[in-house]
């Protein structure tokens, strides 16, 4: 008789534990589904203008150390879709937005033409491009690396060739590849 009572009590406790477990699981599952729905509900719709924007990296030297730093810019895809090479160089010509960086390409330099030959982008600059400080070898390297590192962010570009007024120049006669810094 005693074992029968223990069995009945055990059975009742088992049923209670199972029912409590069932309702707890159901409760947590419903709350979790509500949280998941809340997490994926956007606070605002993405506008057409926002969906057309992309981030590009431009490289400028630091005012303090002269080391190149990437500067992210959010730009409209429509601005760079037709000729991304010219657009990226024009952004470099404008200079940095970050006050800790400095403009590297000499003042009044114009990009005459930019075109792709295989995986090499050919850039034709005006003669003002040569007005950098010749005594400072790091300045020339920073100019080249700023341009090369910016343009090789594009998947189709691996090398850069620089022309001055449509001709090869002894100061920039190499084909430049990306340098890790």
Backbone as a printed PyTorch tensor [residue, N CA C, xyz], in Angstrom:
tensor([[[  0.8100,  -1.1770,   0.0000],
         [  0.0000,   0.0000,   0.0000],
         [  0.8690,   1.2620,   0.0000]],

        [[  1.9120,   1.1740,   0.8130],
         [  2.8230,   2.2980,   0.9040],
         [  3.5020,   2.5560,  -0.4440]],

        [[  3.8960,   1.5430,  -1.1420],
         [  4.5260,   1.7100,  -2.4430],
         [  3.5280,   2.2140,  -3.4820]],

        [[  2.2410,   1.8560,  -3.3060],
         [  1.2120,   2.3330,  -4.2290],
         [  1.0180,   3.8380,  -4.0460]],

        [[  1.0080,   4.3250,  -2.7570],
         [  0.8740,   5.7490,  -2.4750],
         [  2.0720,   6.5170,  -3.0440]],

        [[  3.2550,   5.9900,  -2.8750],
         [  4.4610,   6.6380,  -3.3800],
         [  4.3980,   6.7110,  -4.9100]],

        [[  3.9230,   5.7010,  -5.5520],
         [  3.7870,   5.6720,  -7.0070],
         [  2.7940,   6.7080,  -7.4890]],

        [[  1.6410,   6.8190,  -6.7610],
         [  0.6190,   7.8000,  -7.1550],
         [  1.1650,   9.2230,  -6.9630]],

        [[  1.8170,   9.4690,  -5.8360],
         [  2.3870,  10.7870,  -5.5680],
         [  3.4520,  11.1090,  -6.6380]],

        [[  4.2940,  10.1600,  -6.9410],
         [  5.3210,  10.3550,  -7.9650],
         [  4.6760,  10.6700,  -9.3080]],

        [[  3.6030,   9.9450,  -9.6530],
         [  2.9080,  10.1640, -10.9110],
         [  2.2910,  11.5640, -10.9550]],

        [[  1.6620,  11.9980,  -9.8600],
         [  1.0420,  13.3300,  -9.8070],
         [  2.1190,  14.4110,  -9.9270]],

        [[  3.2350,  14.2470,  -9.2310],
         [  4.3340,  15.2050,  -9.3210],
         [  4.9000,  15.2540, -10.7420]],

        [[  5.0230,  14.1030, -11.3550],
         [  5.5250,  14.0410, -12.7190],
         [  4.5970,  14.7900, -13.6720]],

        [[  3.2780,  14.5970, -13.5250],
         [  2.3060,  15.2900, -14.3690],
         [  2.3950,  16.7970, -14.1350]],

        [[  2.5170,  17.2360, -12.8800],
         [  2.6160,  18.6700, -12.5580],
         [  3.8790,  19.2660, -13.1720]],

        [[  5.0110,  18.5750, -13.0020],
         [  6.2750,  19.0590, -13.5670],
         [  6.1810,  19.1500, -15.0930]],

        [[  5.5940,  18.1490, -15.7360],
         [  5.4520,  18.1740, -17.1930],
         [  4.5510,  19.3200, -17.6470]],

        [[  3.4490,  19.5510, -16.9220],
         [  2.5370,  20.6420, -17.2930],
         [  3.2170,  22.0010, -17.1050]],

        [[  3.9320,  22.1750, -15.9950],
         [  4.6440,  23.4290, -15.7570],
         [  5.7020,  23.6320, -16.8450]],

        [[  6.4320,  22.5860, -17.1590],
         [  7.4470,  22.6570, -18.2110],
         [  6.8410,  23.0260, -19.5550]],

        [[  5.7160,  22.4100, -19.8880],
         [  5.0400,  22.6940, -21.1480],
         [  4.6630,  24.1670, -21.2420]],

        [[  4.0180,  24.6940, -20.1750],
         [  3.5810,  26.0800, -20.1950],
         [  4.7620,  27.0680, -20.1690]],

        [[  5.8300,  26.7090, -19.4720],
         [  7.0230,  27.5700, -19.4690],
         [  7.6570,  27.6370, -20.8660]],

        [[  7.7800,  26.4890, -21.5030],
         [  8.3420,  26.4470, -22.8580],
         [  7.4720,  27.2520, -23.8170]],

        [[  6.1580,  27.0750, -23.7270],
         [  5.2320,  27.7970, -24.5830],
         [  5.3570,  29.3120, -24.3380]],

        [[  5.4270,  29.7200, -23.0750],
         [  5.5480,  31.1350, -22.7200],
         [  6.8340,  31.7380, -23.2850]],

        [[  7.9710,  31.0750, -23.0740],
         [  9.2490,  31.5970, -23.5580],
         [  9.3170,  31.6010, -25.0810]],

        [[  8.7140,  30.6060, -25.6990],
         [  8.7180,  30.5490, -27.1560],
         [  7.9270,  31.7180, -27.7420]],

        [[  6.7610,  32.0210, -27.1830],
         [  5.9540,  33.1440, -27.6640],
         [  6.6800,  34.4660, -27.4520]],

        [[  7.3030,  34.6510, -26.3010],
         [  8.0460,  35.8910, -26.0330],
         [  9.2370,  36.0270, -26.9640]],

        [[  9.9100,  34.9160, -27.2390],
         [ 11.0700,  34.9380, -28.1250],
         [ 10.6470,  35.3200, -29.5370]],

        [[  9.5100,  34.8080, -30.0150],
         [  9.0200,  35.1500, -31.3520],
         [  8.6870,  36.6340, -31.4350]],

        [[  8.1050,  37.2150, -30.3540],
         [  7.8040,  38.6400, -30.3400],
         [  9.0900,  39.4420, -30.3970]],

        [[ 10.1320,  39.0110, -29.6730],
         [ 11.4080,  39.7160, -29.6850],
         [ 12.0470,  39.6400, -31.0600]],

        [[ 11.9730,  38.4890, -31.6990],
         [ 12.5540,  38.3370, -33.0370],
         [ 11.8520,  39.2740, -34.0100]],

        [[ 10.5200,  39.3510, -33.9290],
         [  9.7930,  40.2530, -34.8130],
         [ 10.1860,  41.7020, -34.5340]],

        [[ 10.3630,  42.0650, -33.2810],
         [ 10.7650,  43.4170, -32.9380],
         [ 12.1580,  43.7260, -33.4610]],

        [[ 13.0710,  42.7660, -33.4190],
         [ 14.4410,  42.9960, -33.8500],
         [ 14.5300,  43.2730, -35.3440]],

        [[ 13.6820,  42.6910, -36.1400],
         [ 13.7710,  42.8430, -37.5850],
         [ 12.8570,  43.9170, -38.1480]],

        [[ 12.1480,  44.6070, -37.3050],
         [ 11.2940,  45.6740, -37.7790],
         [ 12.1330,  46.9340, -37.9560]],

        [[ 12.2960,  47.4170, -39.1870],
         [ 13.1260,  48.6110, -39.3850],
         [ 12.4620,  49.8330, -38.7730]],

        [[ 13.2860,  50.7190, -38.2190],
         [ 12.7560,  51.9310, -37.6230],
         [ 12.2980,  52.9060, -38.6990]],

        [[ 12.9820,  52.8930, -39.8220],
         [ 12.5860,  53.7510, -40.9340],
         [ 12.8860,  53.0320, -42.2370]],

        [[ 12.1620,  53.4000, -43.2580],
         [ 12.4160,  52.7970, -44.5540],
         [ 13.6700,  53.3910, -45.1590]],

        [[ 14.3640,  52.5840, -45.9370],
         [ 15.5490,  53.0610, -46.6320],
         [ 15.0900,  53.7810, -47.8840]],

        [[ 15.5280,  55.0150, -48.0220],
         [ 15.1140,  55.8000, -49.1810],
         [ 15.8810,  55.3420, -50.4160]],

        [[ 15.3900,  55.7530, -51.5680],
         [ 16.0680,  55.3940, -52.8160],
         [ 17.4740,  55.9970, -52.8510]],

        [[ 17.5990,  57.2050, -52.3090],
         [ 18.9080,  57.8650, -52.2850],
         [ 19.8920,  57.0970, -51.4130]],

        [[ 19.4350,  56.6030, -50.2450],
         [ 20.3050,  55.8390, -49.3550],
         [ 20.7270,  54.5200, -49.9830]],

        [[ 19.8570,  53.9070, -50.7460],
         [ 20.1840,  52.6150, -51.3490],
         [ 21.1820,  52.7700, -52.4980]],

        [[ 21.3490,  53.9950, -52.9900],
         [ 22.2940,  54.2350, -54.0860],
         [ 23.6670,  54.6480, -53.5810]],

        [[ 23.8730,  54.6800, -52.2850],
         [ 25.1440,  55.1520, -51.7440],
         [ 26.0930,  53.9940, -51.4570]],

        [[ 27.3850,  54.2970, -51.5770],
         [ 28.4170,  53.3180, -51.2740],
         [ 29.5690,  54.0340, -50.5700]],

        [[ 30.4020,  53.2640, -49.9270],
         [ 31.5530,  53.8250, -49.2270],
         [ 32.8050,  53.5270, -50.0390]],

        [[ 33.6110,  54.5580, -50.2540],
         [ 34.9030,  54.3960, -50.9230],
         [ 35.9970,  54.8260, -49.9530]],

        [[ 37.1890,  54.2640, -50.1340],
         [ 38.3400,  54.6360, -49.3090],
         [ 39.3040,  55.4720, -50.1330]],

        [[ 39.6170,  56.6370, -49.6070],
         [ 40.6110,  57.5210, -50.2090],
         [ 41.7840,  57.5710, -49.2440]],

        [[ 42.9790,  57.6930, -49.7690],
         [ 44.1730,  57.6620, -48.9170],
         [ 44.8670,  59.0240, -48.9250]],

        [[ 45.0410,  59.5750, -47.7190],
         [ 45.7050,  60.8620, -47.5330],
         [ 46.7560,  60.7170, -46.4410]],

        [[ 47.8470,  61.5070, -46.5250],
         [ 48.8470,  61.4490, -45.4580],
         [ 48.3700,  62.1990, -44.2100]],

        [[ 48.7840,  61.7040, -43.0740],
         [ 48.4930,  62.3440, -41.7960],
         [ 49.3320,  63.6090, -41.6730]],

        [[ 48.7750,  64.6630, -41.0880],
         [ 49.5310,  65.8930, -40.8600],
         [ 50.6570,  65.6560, -39.8550]],

        [[ 50.4310,  64.7380, -38.9170],
         [ 51.4110,  64.4940, -37.8600],
         [ 52.5680,  63.6090, -38.3140]],

        [[ 52.2380,  62.4690, -38.9280],
         [ 53.2830,  61.4800, -39.2010],
         [ 53.6250,  61.3110, -40.6810]],

        [[ 52.8670,  61.9030, -41.5650],
         [ 53.0380,  61.7410, -43.0130],
         [ 52.7310,  60.3240, -43.4970]],

        [[ 52.2140,  59.4690, -42.6270],
         [ 51.8140,  58.1170, -43.0430],
         [ 50.4280,  58.1960, -43.6740]],

        [[ 50.2010,  57.3590, -44.6980],
         [ 48.9020,  57.3620, -45.3700],
         [ 47.8350,  56.7320, -44.4820]],

        [[ 46.6730,  57.3830, -44.4720],
         [ 45.5180,  56.8920, -43.7260],
         [ 44.3330,  56.7720, -44.6710]],

        [[ 43.5540,  55.7070, -44.5410],
         [ 42.3350,  55.6350, -45.3540],
         [ 41.2760,  56.5810, -44.7900]],

        [[ 40.5620,  57.2170, -45.6770],
         [ 39.4520,  58.0830, -45.2800],
         [ 38.2150,  57.5960, -46.0200]],

        [[ 37.2250,  57.1570, -45.2900],
         [ 35.9990,  56.6290, -45.8970],
         [ 35.0970,  57.7840, -46.3140]],

        [[ 34.5350,  57.6500, -47.5050],
         [ 33.5810,  58.6380, -48.0110],
         [ 32.3280,  57.9180, -48.4830]],

        [[ 31.2020,  58.4510, -48.1150],
         [ 29.9160,  57.9430, -48.5680],
         [ 29.5240,  58.7540, -49.7980]],

        [[ 29.4340,  58.0610, -50.9390],
         [ 29.1140,  58.7680, -52.1820],
         [ 27.9750,  58.0610, -52.9110]],

        [[ 27.3380,  58.8060, -53.7800],
         [ 26.2350,  58.2820, -54.5820],
         [ 26.8130,  57.4420, -55.7190]],

        [[ 26.2740,  56.2600, -55.9050],
         [ 26.7230,  55.3470, -56.9650],
         [ 26.6360,  56.0250, -58.3330]],

        [[ 25.6180,  56.8510, -58.5320],
         [ 25.4420,  57.5050, -59.8240],
         [ 26.6370,  58.3910, -60.1760]],

        [[ 27.3460,  58.8990, -59.1460],
         [ 28.4950,  59.7600, -59.3980],
         [ 29.6820,  58.9850, -59.9680]],

        [[ 29.8310,  57.7160, -59.5830],
         [ 31.0220,  56.9780, -60.0160],
         [ 30.7420,  55.8610, -61.0040]],

        [[ 29.5040,  55.6680, -61.3720],
         [ 29.1610,  54.5100, -62.2060],
         [ 29.7780,  54.6130, -63.6070]],

        [[ 29.7970,  55.7880, -64.2180],
         [ 30.2900,  55.9090, -65.5910],
         [ 31.8030,  55.8660, -65.6840]],

        [[ 32.4980,  56.6020, -64.8360],
         [ 33.9580,  56.5910, -64.8540],
         [ 34.4670,  56.6850, -63.4190]],

        [[ 34.5250,  55.5610, -62.7340],
         [ 34.9160,  55.5920, -61.3190],
         [ 36.3450,  56.0870, -61.1120]],

        [[ 37.2180,  55.8520, -62.0790],
         [ 38.6240,  56.2440, -61.9390],
         [ 38.7450,  57.7640, -61.8560]],

        [[ 38.0940,  58.4690, -62.7650],
         [ 38.1290,  59.9320, -62.7490],
         [ 37.4920,  60.4670, -61.4780]],

        [[ 36.3930,  59.8860, -61.0810],
         [ 35.7050,  60.3740, -59.8840],
         [ 36.5620,  60.2040, -58.6330]],

        [[ 37.2080,  59.0570, -58.4940],
         [ 38.0520,  58.8280, -57.3130],
         [ 39.2480,  59.7750, -57.3120]],

        [[ 39.8610,  59.9870, -58.4650],
         [ 40.9880,  60.9220, -58.5380],
         [ 40.5160,  62.3430, -58.2380]],

        [[ 39.3550,  62.7170, -58.7400],
         [ 38.8280,  64.0530, -58.4420],
         [ 38.5690,  64.2350, -56.9500]],

        [[ 38.1310,  63.1740, -56.2810],
         [ 37.9650,  63.2510, -54.8220],
         [ 39.3170,  63.4280, -54.1310]],

        [[ 40.3510,  62.7600, -54.6360],
         [ 41.7010,  62.9670, -54.0910],
         [ 42.1780,  64.3980, -54.3420]],

        [[ 41.8860,  64.9200, -55.5310],
         [ 42.2890,  66.2870, -55.8610],
         [ 41.6120,  67.3140, -54.9560]],

        [[ 40.3680,  67.0310, -54.5520],
         [ 39.6550,  67.9330, -53.6450],
         [ 40.3130,  67.9740, -52.2730]],

        [[ 40.8870,  66.8620, -51.8620],
         [ 41.5460,  66.8090, -50.5630],
         [ 40.6940,  66.1230, -49.5120]],

        [[ 41.2560,  65.9500, -48.3200],
         [ 40.5610,  65.2060, -47.2640],
         [ 39.4750,  66.0370, -46.5790]],

        [[ 38.5330,  65.3560, -45.9850],
         [ 37.5100,  65.9870, -45.1440],
         [ 37.9760,  65.9600, -43.6830]],

        [[ 38.7860,  64.9600, -43.3500],
         [ 39.3050,  64.8130, -41.9930],
         [ 40.4160,  65.8400, -41.7720]],

        [[ 40.2890,  66.6370, -40.7250],
         [ 41.2650,  67.6940, -40.4470],
         [ 42.6360,  67.1560, -40.0600]],

        [[ 42.7210,  65.8860, -39.6850],
         [ 44.0020,  65.2940, -39.2870],
         [ 44.8410,  64.8860, -40.5020]],

        [[ 44.2210,  64.8800, -41.6740],
         [ 44.9200,  64.5060, -42.9040],
         [ 45.1840,  65.7490, -43.7450]],

        [[ 46.1080,  65.6120, -44.6910],
         [ 46.4040,  66.7460, -45.5620],
         [ 46.2940,  66.3380, -47.0270]],

        [[ 46.0750,  67.3360, -47.8580],
         [ 45.9870,  67.1340, -49.3030],
         [ 47.3730,  66.7550, -49.8040]],

        [[ 47.4370,  65.8170, -50.7240],
         [ 48.7350,  65.3290, -51.1770],
         [ 49.0370,  65.6970, -52.6240]],

        [[ 48.0490,  65.6960, -53.4870],
         [ 48.2940,  65.9940, -54.9010],
         [ 48.4770,  67.5060, -55.0430]],

        [[ 49.5200,  67.9470, -55.7480],
         [ 49.8170,  69.3830, -55.8510],
         [ 48.6260,  70.2200, -56.3360]],

        [[ 48.5710,  71.4380, -55.8200],
         [ 47.5120,  72.3930, -56.1340],
         [ 47.4300,  72.6280, -57.6430]],

        [[ 46.2100,  72.8410, -58.1300],
         [ 45.8970,  73.1490, -59.5370],
         [ 46.1360,  71.9890, -60.4940]],

        [[ 46.4620,  70.8100, -59.9790],
         [ 46.6020,  69.6290, -60.8400],
         [ 45.2350,  69.2500, -61.3930]],

        [[ 45.2130,  68.9240, -62.6460],
         [ 43.9750,  68.4800, -63.2980],
         [ 44.1970,  67.0750, -63.8540]],

        [[ 43.1650,  66.2680, -63.7920],
         [ 43.1930,  64.9600, -64.4320],
         [ 42.6190,  65.1490, -65.8250]],

        [[ 43.4450,  64.9120, -66.8380],
         [ 42.9940,  65.0860, -68.2180],
         [ 42.2210,  63.8710, -68.7160]],

        [[ 42.6880,  62.6980, -68.2820],
         [ 42.0840,  61.4660, -68.7970],
         [ 42.4390,  60.3140, -67.8770]],

        [[ 41.5360,  59.3550, -67.7790],
         [ 41.7880,  58.1240, -67.0290],
         [ 41.1380,  56.9830, -67.7990]],

        [[ 41.9270,  55.9480, -68.0910],
         [ 41.3660,  54.8100, -68.8100],
         [ 42.0660,  53.5350, -68.3740]],

        [[ 41.3750,  52.4300, -68.5690],
         [ 41.8510,  51.1260, -68.1380],
         [ 42.4390,  50.3670, -69.3200]],

        [[ 43.6530,  49.8460, -69.1410],
         [ 44.2950,  48.9550, -70.1150],
         [ 44.5700,  47.6430, -69.3990]],

        [[ 43.7330,  46.6500, -69.6280],
         [ 43.8580,  45.3890, -68.8900],
         [ 43.5240,  45.6290, -67.4310]],

        [[ 44.4900,  45.3530, -66.5460],
         [ 44.2660,  45.6220, -65.1190],
         [ 45.0610,  46.8460, -64.6480]],

        [[ 45.5400,  47.6550, -65.6140],
         [ 46.3380,  48.8520, -65.3170],
         [ 45.5320,  50.0970, -65.6750]],

        [[ 45.3830,  50.9880, -64.7120],
         [ 44.7050,  52.2550, -64.9840],
         [ 45.7630,  53.2790, -65.3880]],

        [[ 45.5220,  53.9470, -66.5050],
         [ 46.4390,  54.9710, -67.0050],
         [ 45.8250,  56.3320, -66.6650]],

        [[ 46.5980,  57.1460, -65.9410],
         [ 46.1450,  58.4700, -65.5280],
         [ 46.9950,  59.5240, -66.2290]],

        [[ 46.3360,  60.4590, -66.8870],
         [ 47.0240,  61.5400, -67.5820],
         [ 46.7470,  62.8370, -66.8200]],

        [[ 47.7740,  63.3400, -66.1230],
         [ 47.6540,  64.5590, -65.3300],
         [ 48.2290,  65.7570, -66.0760]],

        [[ 47.8070,  66.9460, -65.6600],
         [ 48.3960,  68.1830, -66.1710],
         [ 49.7900,  68.3580, -65.5690]],

        [[ 50.5660,  69.2740, -66.1210],
         [ 51.9550,  69.4580, -65.6850],
         [ 52.0740,  69.9490, -64.2420]],

        [[ 51.0210,  70.4870, -63.6750],
         [ 51.0460,  70.9210, -62.2710],
         [ 51.2980,  69.7530, -61.3250]],

        [[ 51.0580,  68.5550, -61.7970],
         [ 51.2940,  67.3550, -60.9960],
         [ 52.7600,  67.2750, -60.5680]],

        [[ 53.6520,  67.8390, -61.3670],
         [ 55.0920,  67.7760, -61.0980],
         [ 55.5610,  68.8550, -60.1070]],

        [[ 54.6530,  69.6630, -59.5840],
         [ 55.0660,  70.7630, -58.7050],
         [ 55.1170,  70.3660, -57.2270]],

        [[ 55.3380,  69.1040, -56.9500],
         [ 55.5200,  68.6630, -55.5660],
         [ 56.9400,  68.9850, -55.1170]],

        [[ 57.2050,  68.8840, -53.8310],
         [ 58.5300,  69.1870, -53.2890],
         [ 59.5080,  68.0780, -53.6770]],

        [[ 60.4300,  68.3810, -54.5740],
         [ 61.3830,  67.3770, -55.0780],
         [ 62.3940,  66.9520, -54.0140]],

        [[ 62.6300,  67.8060, -53.0140],
         [ 63.5930,  67.4760, -51.9560],
         [ 63.0560,  66.3820, -51.0310]],

        [[ 61.7580,  66.2860, -50.9520],
         [ 61.1300,  65.3410, -50.0350],
         [ 60.6990,  64.0850, -50.8050]],

        [[ 61.5250,  63.0340, -50.7780],
         [ 61.2290,  61.7880, -51.4960],
         [ 59.9500,  61.1290, -50.9630]],

        [[ 59.6730,  61.3050, -49.6650],
         [ 58.4710,  60.7170, -49.0620],
         [ 57.2110,  61.3350, -49.6660]],

        [[ 57.2830,  62.6130, -50.0500],
         [ 56.1150,  63.2610, -50.6370],
         [ 55.7530,  62.6160, -51.9760]],

        [[ 56.7590,  62.3540, -52.8030],
         [ 56.5010,  61.6860, -54.0830],
         [ 55.9040,  60.2960, -53.8310]],

        [[ 56.4840,  59.5520, -52.9020],
         [ 55.9610,  58.2140, -52.5790],
         [ 54.5320,  58.2880, -52.0590]],

        [[ 54.2320,  59.2900, -51.2270],
         [ 52.8730,  59.4340, -50.7130],
         [ 51.8860,  59.7840, -51.8170]],

        [[ 52.3060,  60.6060, -52.7690],
         [ 51.4310,  60.9400, -53.9060],
         [ 51.0970,  59.6580, -54.6690]],

        [[ 52.1260,  58.9090, -55.0180],
         [ 51.9330,  57.6770, -55.7890],
         [ 51.0930,  56.6830, -54.9920]],

        [[ 51.4530,  56.4410, -53.7430],
         [ 50.7310,  55.4460, -52.9410],
         [ 49.3010,  55.8760, -52.6350]],

        [[ 49.0640,  57.1620, -52.4860],
         [ 47.7020,  57.6550, -52.2840],
         [ 46.8320,  57.3020, -53.4870]],

        [[ 47.3520,  57.5630, -54.6780],
         [ 46.6140,  57.2750, -55.9120],
         [ 46.4520,  55.7630, -56.0970]],

        [[ 47.5480,  55.0300, -55.9670],
         [ 47.5210,  53.5820, -56.2070],
         [ 46.6090,  52.8750, -55.2060]],

        [[ 46.7500,  53.1840, -53.9330],
         [ 45.9310,  52.5080, -52.9200],
         [ 44.4550,  52.8530, -53.0570]],

        [[ 44.1500,  54.0700, -53.4650],
         [ 42.7500,  54.4510, -53.6800],
         [ 42.1650,  53.6890, -54.8600]],

        [[ 42.8720,  53.6640, -55.9820],
         [ 42.3240,  53.0410, -57.1980],
         [ 42.3260,  51.5180, -57.1450]],

        [[ 43.2790,  50.9240, -56.4320],
         [ 43.2880,  49.4550, -56.3710],
         [ 42.2450,  48.9170, -55.3990]],

        [[ 41.4720,  49.7970, -54.7770],
         [ 40.2930,  49.3510, -54.0290],
         [ 39.2550,  48.7890, -55.0080]],

        [[ 39.3200,  49.2230, -56.2580],
         [ 38.4350,  48.6940, -57.3000],
         [ 38.9870,  47.3420, -57.7420]],

        [[ 38.1370,  46.3520, -57.8800],
         [ 38.5950,  44.9920, -58.1560],
         [ 39.2990,  44.8410, -59.4940]],

        [[ 38.9540,  45.6550, -60.4790],
         [ 39.5470,  45.4910, -61.8060],
         [ 40.9050,  46.1770, -61.9400]],

        [[ 41.3190,  46.9450, -60.9390],
         [ 42.5840,  47.6950, -61.0160],
         [ 43.6350,  47.0460, -60.1290]],

        [[ 44.7860,  46.7030, -60.7220],
         [ 45.9100,  46.1620, -59.9650],
         [ 47.1620,  47.0250, -60.0920]],

        [[ 47.2230,  47.8640, -61.1390],
         [ 48.4100,  48.6800, -61.4000],
         [ 47.9850,  50.0680, -61.8520]],

        [[ 48.9190,  51.0130, -61.6910],
         [ 48.6580,  52.3880, -62.1120],
         [ 49.8630,  52.9120, -62.8840]],

        [[ 49.5860,  53.5660, -64.0120],
         [ 50.6260,  54.2260, -64.8050],
         [ 50.2630,  55.7070, -64.8640]],

        [[ 51.2620,  56.5530, -64.6480],
         [ 51.0290,  58.0000, -64.6090],
         [ 51.6880,  58.6610, -65.8120]],

        [[ 50.8990,  59.4450, -66.5410],
         [ 51.3860,  60.2530, -67.6600],
         [ 51.2460,  61.7280, -67.2890]],

        [[ 52.0940,  62.5550, -67.8780],
         [ 51.9870,  64.0000, -67.6930],
         [ 51.7670,  64.6150, -69.0670]],

        [[ 50.6490,  65.3110, -69.2100],
         [ 50.2620,  65.9120, -70.4950],
         [ 50.3080,  64.9020, -71.6370]],

        [[ 49.8870,  63.6900, -71.3870],
         [ 49.7970,  62.6560, -72.4120],
         [ 51.0790,  61.9040, -72.6940]],

        [[ 52.1560,  62.2460, -72.0080],
         [ 53.4530,  61.6150, -72.2700],
         [ 54.0200,  60.9910, -70.9980]],

        [[ 54.8750,  59.9780, -71.2340],
         [ 55.5820,  59.4070, -70.0870],
         [ 56.5680,  60.4420, -69.5750]],

        [[ 56.8180,  60.3990, -68.2780],
         [ 57.7000,  61.3640, -67.6430],
         [ 58.7730,  60.6080, -66.8760]],

        [[ 59.9790,  61.1440, -66.8410],
         [ 61.0810,  60.4450, -66.1640],
         [ 60.8530,  60.3190, -64.6600]],

        [[ 60.1240,  61.2500, -64.0680],
         [ 59.8750,  61.1940, -62.6220],
         [ 58.8500,  60.1240, -62.2630]],

        [[ 57.9240,  59.8450, -63.1540],
         [ 56.8650,  58.8660, -62.9130],
         [ 56.8220,  57.8810, -64.0790]],

        [[ 57.9280,  57.1740, -64.2890],
         [ 58.0210,  56.2930, -65.4490],
         [ 57.7220,  54.8310, -65.1320]],

        [[ 57.3890,  54.5170, -63.9090],
         [ 57.1210,  53.1250, -63.5300],
         [ 55.6410,  52.8000, -63.6700]],

        [[ 55.3660,  51.5090, -63.5940],
         [ 53.9940,  51.0670, -63.4040],
         [ 53.9100,  50.6890, -61.9360]],

        [[ 53.0360,  51.3580, -61.2210],
         [ 52.9730,  51.2480, -59.7710],
         [ 51.9380,  50.2120, -59.3330]],

        [[ 52.3040,  49.4490, -58.3050],
         [ 51.3660,  48.4940, -57.7060],
         [ 51.1590,  48.8890, -56.2560]],

        [[ 50.1380,  48.3420, -55.6510],
         [ 49.7700,  48.6890, -54.2810],
         [ 50.8920,  48.3290, -53.3070]],

        [[ 51.1830,  49.2630, -52.4160],
         [ 52.1600,  49.0400, -51.3510],
         [ 51.3960,  48.9550, -50.0290]],

        [[ 51.6720,  47.9360, -49.2610],
         [ 51.0640,  47.8560, -47.9260],
         [ 51.8830,  48.6970, -46.9820]],

        [[ 51.1980,  49.4660, -46.1840],
         [ 51.9080,  50.3630, -45.2700],
         [ 51.4980,  50.1060, -43.8490]]])
